[in-house]
Each structure stands twice: as C-alpha cells, then as structure tokens.
C-alpha cells in the first residue's frame, strides 16, 4: 500500500476504547478527483474545527450540512480546498459524532490530512472499525455489517441487489420474526418447568410443536436458496474441456467479447490454464480455458493436460466440447468419460460446417450446437449455463435469499436443534431437554445477527474489512 501511515496499521482486537476518535480514508488509495477522510468518536468535531477555515462564518456547523472552505495545517497554512460535513450522533453511520472531509484525491493530500488529525489526537482506525462501531452502537446488526462488505465487492448487478437488500435488514427482519416466536415458546416451557408437579397442557404442547415445525419449514426454504444466492455473490468456475482444436479458445473469446486466447489451426496452442472473469445472466463466472486433452509427447503440453484434469475436479461446471465437423474419436470419448461424474453441458462446435455422422450417432445427447463464426447457439448456451448453475429460476424475486456461508451453517444448526425438539416431544422427553433444544436454536440464529456471536468471531469477521470501512 502506498500510504506510509496506512501501511503501519495492524489488526489487534476491536475491543478497544470506543471513546477514542478514529480516522481513516473512506475512499480507496490512489489518484482521483475526490477523497473522503472520515473521523468518528466523541468530540471529533472539536478536534477538526481548529483546522477548518470556512468560506462563511458560523458559530458551530449544523449537522448534515456541507460547508466549503480550506483545511489548514498546524501553522495555519492551507493544505487543501475541501468540503466539510458534520453528522451528529445518532444520525450517522457509526451512531457517533462523525466528521467527513471531502478533499482532492491523491496520495500526498490524503497523507498530509491524516497526519494532521493523528497528531491532533485521533488514531488510525483498525480494519472494519467504523462498521464495528455501527454494530456495537446498535446502528446495524451483524448480518447488515457483512452485507456492507458484500455490497462493496459485488461483481454483478444481482449480487449488488442481494447485498443491498440484506444491508437494509430484510434477512434480519425475517430472522427476528422466527426468534420472536421461538422465544415465546421457550418462555412458556420455562414457566411450566418452575412447576414440576404440574404438566403442560397437551393442547399447549401441540401448539408449540406446530409452531416449531413451521419454523423448521421456513428455515428450510431460506436455506434452500443458499446455493442460488452463493452463485450470484461468489460466482462459479466454468471449465472449457475437450481435445485440441475443438474450439475452446474461440468460445472463450466469443463469450468474453475480446481476443483473449490465441486461436490457430495448430493443435496444442493452449498449454496452461487461462482464466478470465465475466458475468452470464447476472452470475459472476470465472471462465477457464485449458489445454486440449490428448497424449502429447511434449512435456510442457503433458503438464498442461494434467492441469486441465486437476481443474476438472474443482470446477463448478464443465463445458464438454466436441468438434461436430470431425469424427468422434477416442480422445473425444476420453474427455466424455472424464466428465461422467461432473456437472457438465455437452457442446457441439462448428455447426456452420457439415455434421460428421460419427458425432451425430455417438452418445452425445442433449448437446447444444454452436458456431463461433455465425454466433449460432451462443445465446442458448449462455442460458444453459445459467440454468445448470441455479436451475430454471429465471431471476431473484423479492424473497429473502441467503448468500453467506456462515449464515447458512448457523441456520442449518438451528434446524437440527428444532428437529431434535420435535422428535423429543414425540418421545416424551422432559421439559428441561425440550427447553435446551430451543435455546440452542436461538443461539444459532442469534449468531447470524450478532446477538450471541462471540468476540473471537466478531474479530474474525471485521478483520476482513478494509481500513475505513
């Protein structure tokens, strides 16, 4: 990182004195028209005001209004022309007093302003500390904090939509509705535990069991959308696989819309893995062009083939490519056999040329025919890729979609606990055991929103954030 100040930052625990005033750039380092430097903490306004020379006179700035002026150094010399905004607690991102300085972008300007505030008594924010303070102060819950990172790093419009929905609290509200019902059921059980000589009425127990069963079904639906949500957010790897000269590199170039892979009539041109990113129907895809599958004598080409086979194991989806203009031979069969246990799409290439009969009558069913030269079949192939990844759901609707692996694991844990509760009711277990199952489920769901998350987990989550986030 270019900034010497930021490069000295380290990441200890976030459980620090929240009375400190923290400062960091809220915009990425580097050259740009504008950079934003953010301060948060009690009395941060008083720290900044002595260095701000406003273009108009005021006794104290109003909250949430921009003021034009100049930032001065400790000797009163002008550092930069800036816009200044103060956001009074609790109406700020961190729910604390916040000051933002909008200055000209560039390493030197940002460095000088940071140095000014650090010498005045602020300290450099740790990674994720602004978001951590927003969480600790009740401005957002943990799932919303994680969605901020997802929103910033979204690689497709759909991923951005999902992250923004979660940042607004759609997932949180859904989970709170579940936990509210479970807490009511737990409260009823615990009330009867205090009276061991009396039995919980059968109708009340049946009502609780029904409520818990409904919660299981709702969580199952929520978890059922995880793979779809994960694909939209994290993306998938797509391997182009087949013997040499079937058109893998040509297809990669066509999907990318640029000449990325070398295309020649000479077999074995591609000898290493070539990876590029693109978005197909809203899904971030890491497209991988690999060496053609054949028994080559060239040691470099053999290594390329071995890398292609290893990548076949880890790829999320494979395009098994067959040249429709050439006889279907043993190398084609070897490629097809290698894909038997992998999710794959069969692709017949060069459909602008006459179809070789051996291909037509080989065991290549449900294949998609394409021509790079004419563009035939490419739209159909893109749709097939989309459907193979997430099924035939054409779009993300307004339902809550889970995208985070940590959330999925916690919700799955809650389902196991709730199912154990239902089974235990049928087996006649005591109320103490039943209450324990409900508590375990509530702890698991609370781990998603941060209600029951341990400090170690919080540190791990926020440490992955950037400084200034």
Beta strands, then each sheet from edge to edge (+ up, - down):
strand 1: 22-25
strand 2: 34-40
strand 3: 52-54
strand 4: 66-72
strand 5: 78-87
strand 6: 98-104
strand 7: 123-124
strand 8: 236-241
strand 9: 274-280
strand 10: 283-289
strand 11: 317-323
strand 12: 344-349
strand 13: 368-369
sheet 1: 3+ 4- 5+ 6- 2+ 1- 7-
sheet 2: 9+ 10- 8- 11- 12- 13-
end
